[in-house]
Amino acid sequence: MMSAAQSPTTLESRLKALQCHFTWDLDPGRSELFRLRDKLEDIGTKEGNSWLGHIYNLRGFIQYKLGFTEDAQSLFSRAAEAFRQMRNTDEGPWLVVNYGNLAWLHYHLGEQAESQAYLSKIDALMKKYPSPSQDELHPEIYAEKAWTLMKFSADKKLLAADYFERAIRMQPDVVEWHTSHMLALGSPFNYSNKELEANVLEKMRIAKEQDPESLHLAVHYLEQCAKKGERIEDDARELGRKVLSNPVSSYSGMKALLWVYKKYVSVDEAIDLAEEALKKHPDVRYLKSCVALCYKWKITSSEENRPEQSVIDRAISLHKEVISLYPHSSLVKKIDLADIYARSNLAKAEAIYQELLESDLEPADTQMLYNNYANYLYFNRQDSDRSITYHMKAAAIPHKSFYRKNSITVLKKIKDKGSHRMCRKIEEFLANLQEP
């Protein structure tokens, strides 16, 4: 007979009190899980990556959410091993989250004894390694929670920055925490025209000097300098040479640097840099996606009506390959491919959009599709009526995003101009629009 201490109700209440991925309110849709899984796989498993244990922990949780429990258990085990190798010891407070994940996984598998065993291990660890601050979590837990939240939505990044700040306050000598703290703080500003506050930019400069190997942080610092009006072309090119000499990883700063090239150097040089990286590592899908992105920029930002056919052909070929390499997370690339075709073959562009419009997508993805299709209808098909209809469809989905904001902005401009025959309909729509 099961004792009260081990009853299912008590066990579940103890599990809910844990700090781990299963209790951090991480509940993205299935398509977002696939996208995140691909991003984490593209980071790679390079030895010496200080976040390797955290990467395996998050990958394990994602595999569990997707229904692959055996993969989840294997990845949680690899996380523990990565921590052991990195910290050169068999135990420490950094294992609390990992053990919490394993306790939850065994519970969901109906293995209560194993779940209870991990709870006991967590109790022992927390007694042996208490938090330096009585009212706060251990800094190792704050750091992992912060790193994990950074990988999810933009609105979680400021919370992540706060958790990093708490971890650093208690344990100020961990260089990678400072680096990630600055990346979390700077993230909302990366692809906007907003500048960081002077004190944050100074902290970013100091973090960059303390962690010279983080080219990702160096790129973001450089972008903030450019926003302040500094000329950064030569520094960007120097970073490009460093990125090319580093091991391939989505952590290398390559994609962020390509954005900087596009905005402050030139799209052609961005293409050259990405192509050179791919030539050195021809089988790396992440680099293929980077090159594809650059060609998309070249085509969609071209001032000419129609770029050279060789450029269009290369872009189409790359996008098709990348779509096949990311079979579960290629919606954006399919939309990009449609937009490339829109410059040379409207029938193929329309066929891609129709296939996507008929597919079963989650609300956030549907909203993104409607917004892009609306813009395509207006700019490429000169069909303003249907464009307005799809902007309204995008705005009506109660999900806060760039795409919803863009559609609402377009609709407001049309209404304010007052010359379109659908103005009254737009006015009524906007008046009744619910905030998400």
ZICORPE-V792538 format. One record per residue. N is the residue number from 1. RES is the residue in three letters. PHI is phi in whole degrees, -180 to 180 (* if undefined). Layout:
# ZICORPE-V792538
N|RES|PHI ; N|RES|PHI
This chain:
# ZICORPE-V792538
1|MET|* ; 2|MET|-76 ; 3|SER|-73 ; 4|ALA|-61 ; 5|ALA|-66 ; 6|GLN|-111 ; 7|SER|-64 ; 8|PRO|-55 ; 9|THR|-64 ; 10|THR|-66 ; 11|LEU|-60 ; 12|GLU|-66 ; 13|SER|-65 ; 14|ARG|-69 ; 15|LEU|-64 ; 16|LYS|-66 ; 17|ALA|-85 ; 18|LEU|-72 ; 19|GLN|-105 ; 20|CYS|-163 ; 21|HIS|-60 ; 22|PHE|-73 ; 23|THR|-117 ; 24|TRP|-96 ; 25|ASP|57 ; 26|LEU|-101 ; 27|ASP|-138 ; 28|PRO|-74 ; 29|GLY|-69 ; 30|ARG|-62 ; 31|SER|-65 ; 32|GLU|-67 ; 33|LEU|-61 ; 34|PHE|-64 ; 35|ARG|-62 ; 36|LEU|-67 ; 37|ARG|-60 ; 38|ASP|-65 ; 39|LYS|-61 ; 40|LEU|-68 ; 41|GLU|-65 ; 42|ASP|-73 ; 43|ILE|-64 ; 44|GLY|87 ; 45|THR|-124 ; 46|LYS|-59 ; 47|GLU|-61 ; 48|GLY|97 ; 49|ASN|-69 ; 50|SER|-67 ; 51|TRP|-101 ; 52|LEU|-61 ; 53|GLY|-62 ; 54|HIS|-67 ; 55|ILE|-62 ; 56|TYR|-64 ; 57|ASN|-59 ; 58|LEU|-69 ; 59|ARG|-61 ; 60|GLY|-63 ; 61|PHE|-63 ; 62|ILE|-63 ; 63|GLN|-62 ; 64|TYR|-62 ; 65|LYS|-62 ; 66|LEU|-84 ; 67|GLY|98 ; 68|PHE|-102 ; 69|THR|-69 ; 70|GLU|-65 ; 71|ASP|-61 ; 72|ALA|-59 ; 73|GLN|-63 ; 74|SER|-62 ; 75|LEU|-69 ; 76|PHE|-63 ; 77|SER|-67 ; 78|ARG|-67 ; 79|ALA|-62 ; 80|ALA|-60 ; 81|GLU|-66 ; 82|ALA|-62 ; 83|PHE|-63 ; 84|ARG|-62 ; 85|GLN|-69 ; 86|MET|-69 ; 87|ARG|-93 ; 88|ASN|59 ; 89|THR|-156 ; 90|ASP|-82 ; 91|GLU|-148 ; 92|GLY|169 ; 93|PRO|-64 ; 94|TRP|-68 ; 95|LEU|-89 ; 96|VAL|-60 ; 97|VAL|-66 ; 98|ASN|-61 ; 99|TYR|-65 ; 100|GLY|-62 ; 101|ASN|-60 ; 102|LEU|-68 ; 103|ALA|-62 ; 104|TRP|-67 ; 105|LEU|-61 ; 106|HIS|-64 ; 107|TYR|-62 ; 108|HIS|-67 ; 109|LEU|-84 ; 110|GLY|82 ; 111|GLU|-102 ; 112|GLN|-69 ; 113|ALA|-64 ; 114|GLU|-66 ; 115|SER|-61 ; 116|GLN|-61 ; 117|ALA|-63 ; 118|TYR|-70 ; 119|LEU|-62 ; 120|SER|-65 ; 121|LYS|-63 ; 122|ILE|-65 ; 123|ASP|-57 ; 124|ALA|-65 ; 125|LEU|-63 ; 126|MET|-71 ; 127|LYS|-72 ; 128|LYS|-76 ; 129|TYR|-128 ; 130|PRO|-70 ; 131|SER|-67 ; 132|PRO|-61 ; 133|SER|-115 ; 134|GLN|-59 ; 135|ASP|-94 ; 136|GLU|-128 ; 137|LEU|-69 ; 138|HIS|-65 ; 139|PRO|-56 ; 140|GLU|-62 ; 141|ILE|-72 ; 142|TYR|-57 ; 143|ALA|-64 ; 144|GLU|-69 ; 145|LYS|-63 ; 146|ALA|-63 ; 147|TRP|-60 ; 148|THR|-66 ; 149|LEU|-61 ; 150|MET|-58 ; 151|LYS|-81 ; 152|PHE|-100 ; 153|SER|-67 ; 154|ALA|-60 ; 155|ASP|-70 ; 156|LYS|-86 ; 157|LYS|-69 ; 158|LEU|-71 ; 159|LEU|-65 ; 160|ALA|-60 ; 161|ALA|-60 ; 162|ASP|-63 ; 163|TYR|-66 ; 164|PHE|-62 ; 165|GLU|-61 ; 166|ARG|-66 ; 167|ALA|-62 ; 168|ILE|-67 ; 169|ARG|-61 ; 170|MET|-86 ; 171|GLN|-142 ; 172|PRO|-78 ; 173|ASP|-98 ; 174|VAL|-94 ; 175|VAL|-59 ; 176|GLU|-66 ; 177|TRP|-69 ; 178|HIS|-61 ; 179|THR|-60 ; 180|SER|-68 ; 181|HIS|-60 ; 182|MET|-69 ; 183|LEU|-65 ; 184|ALA|-67 ; 185|LEU|-67 ; 186|GLY|-82 ; 187|SER|-53 ; 188|PRO|-62 ; 189|PHE|-102 ; 190|ASN|-59 ; 191|TYR|-114 ; 192|SER|-119 ; 193|ASN|-90 ; 194|LYS|-75 ; 195|GLU|-101 ; 196|LEU|-71 ; 197|GLU|-64 ; 198|ALA|-58 ; 199|ASN|-69 ; 200|VAL|-71 ; 201|LEU|-62 ; 202|GLU|-67 ; 203|LYS|-62 ; 204|MET|-65 ; 205|ARG|-61 ; 206|ILE|-65 ; 207|ALA|-62 ; 208|LYS|-63 ; 209|GLU|-70 ; 210|GLN|-74 ; 211|ASP|-129 ; 212|PRO|-64 ; 213|GLU|-79 ; 214|SER|-84 ; 215|LEU|-70 ; 216|HIS|-59 ; 217|LEU|-67 ; 218|ALA|-60 ; 219|VAL|-65 ; 220|HIS|-66 ; 221|TYR|-64 ; 222|LEU|-61 ; 223|GLU|-64 ; 224|GLN|-65 ; 225|CYS|-64 ; 226|ALA|-63 ; 227|LYS|-65 ; 228|LYS|-85 ; 229|GLY|100 ; 230|GLU|-76 ; 231|ARG|-82 ; 232|ILE|-124 ; 233|GLU|-56 ; 234|ASP|-66 ; 235|ASP|-64 ; 236|ALA|-64 ; 237|ARG|-64 ; 238|GLU|-65 ; 239|LEU|-63 ; 240|GLY|-59 ; 241|ARG|-65 ; 242|LYS|-68 ; 243|VAL|-61 ; 244|LEU|-65 ; 245|SER|-88 ; 246|ASN|-89 ; 247|PRO|-58 ; 248|VAL|-73 ; 249|SER|-168 ; 250|SER|-68 ; 251|TYR|-86 ; 252|SER|-70 ; 253|GLY|91 ; 254|MET|-58 ; 255|LYS|-65 ; 256|ALA|-62 ; 257|LEU|-68 ; 258|LEU|-62 ; 259|TRP|-61 ; 260|VAL|-65 ; 261|TYR|-57 ; 262|LYS|-57 ; 263|LYS|-85 ; 264|TYR|-121 ; 265|VAL|-117 ; 266|SER|-168 ; 267|VAL|-65 ; 268|ASP|-62 ; 269|GLU|-70 ; 270|ALA|-62 ; 271|ILE|-61 ; 272|ASP|-60 ; 273|LEU|-64 ; 274|ALA|-66 ; 275|GLU|-65 ; 276|GLU|-64 ; 277|ALA|-62 ; 278|LEU|-67 ; 279|LYS|-63 ; 280|LYS|-74 ; 281|HIS|-134 ; 282|PRO|-67 ; 283|ASP|-103 ; 284|VAL|-87 ; 285|ARG|-65 ; 286|TYR|-60 ; 287|LEU|-68 ; 288|LYS|-62 ; 289|SER|-68 ; 290|CYS|-67 ; 291|VAL|-64 ; 292|ALA|-58 ; 293|LEU|-60 ; 294|CYS|-63 ; 295|TYR|-67 ; 296|LYS|-62 ; 297|TRP|-59 ; 298|LYS|-57 ; 299|ILE|-78 ; 300|THR|-78 ; 301|SER|-104 ; 302|SER|-67 ; 303|GLU|-77 ; 304|GLU|-74 ; 305|ASN|-65 ; 306|ARG|-145 ; 307|PRO|-64 ; 308|GLU|-58 ; 309|GLN|-62 ; 310|SER|-63 ; 311|VAL|-68 ; 312|ILE|-63 ; 313|ASP|-62 ; 314|ARG|-64 ; 315|ALA|-63 ; 316|ILE|-64 ; 317|SER|-60 ; 318|LEU|-64 ; 319|HIS|-64 ; 320|LYS|-62 ; 321|GLU|-67 ; 322|VAL|-64 ; 323|ILE|-59 ; 324|SER|-72 ; 325|LEU|-83 ; 326|TYR|-123 ; 327|PRO|-62 ; 328|HIS|-102 ; 329|SER|-144 ; 330|SER|-112 ; 331|LEU|-57 ; 332|VAL|-61 ; 333|LYS|-66 ; 334|LYS|-67 ; 335|ILE|-65 ; 336|ASP|-60 ; 337|LEU|-63 ; 338|ALA|-61 ; 339|ASP|-68 ; 340|ILE|-69 ; 341|TYR|-60 ; 342|ALA|-60 ; 343|ARG|-87 ; 344|SER|-140 ; 345|ASN|-151 ; 346|LEU|-62 ; 347|ALA|-64 ; 348|LYS|-69 ; 349|ALA|-60 ; 350|GLU|-63 ; 351|ALA|-64 ; 352|ILE|-65 ; 353|TYR|-62 ; 354|GLN|-64 ; 355|GLU|-62 ; 356|LEU|-69 ; 357|LEU|-64 ; 358|GLU|-91 ; 359|SER|-83 ; 360|ASP|-91 ; 361|LEU|-113 ; 362|GLU|-75 ; 363|PRO|-51 ; 364|ALA|-63 ; 365|ASP|-71 ; 366|THR|-62 ; 367|GLN|-61 ; 368|MET|-61 ; 369|LEU|-63 ; 370|TYR|-59 ; 371|ASN|-64 ; 372|ASN|-67 ; 373|TYR|-67 ; 374|ALA|-60 ; 375|ASN|-66 ; 376|TYR|-62 ; 377|LEU|-61 ; 378|TYR|-75 ; 379|PHE|-82 ; 380|ASN|-105 ; 381|ARG|-109 ; 382|GLN|51 ; 383|ASP|-112 ; 384|SER|-70 ; 385|ASP|-63 ; 386|ARG|-68 ; 387|SER|-60 ; 388|ILE|-62 ; 389|THR|-58 ; 390|TYR|-77 ; 391|HIS|-63 ; 392|MET|-67 ; 393|LYS|-61 ; 394|ALA|-65 ; 395|ALA|-66 ; 396|ALA|-73 ; 397|ILE|-77 ; 398|PRO|-78 ; 399|HIS|-131 ; 400|LYS|-74 ; 401|SER|-162 ; 402|PHE|-60 ; 403|TYR|-67 ; 404|ARG|-64 ; 405|LYS|-61 ; 406|ASN|-64 ; 407|SER|-64 ; 408|ILE|-64 ; 409|THR|-61 ; 410|VAL|-61 ; 411|LEU|-63 ; 412|LYS|-64 ; 413|LYS|-65 ; 414|ILE|-65 ; 415|LYS|-62 ; 416|ASP|-66 ; 417|LYS|-67 ; 418|GLY|77 ; 419|SER|-103 ; 420|HIS|-85 ; 421|ARG|-69 ; 422|MET|-97 ; 423|CYS|-56 ; 424|ARG|-63 ; 425|LYS|-63 ; 426|ILE|-64 ; 427|GLU|-61 ; 428|GLU|-64 ; 429|PHE|-61 ; 430|LEU|-66 ; 431|ALA|-65 ; 432|ASN|-98 ; 433|LEU|-70 ; 434|GLN|-92 ; 435|GLU|-76 ; 436|PRO|-72
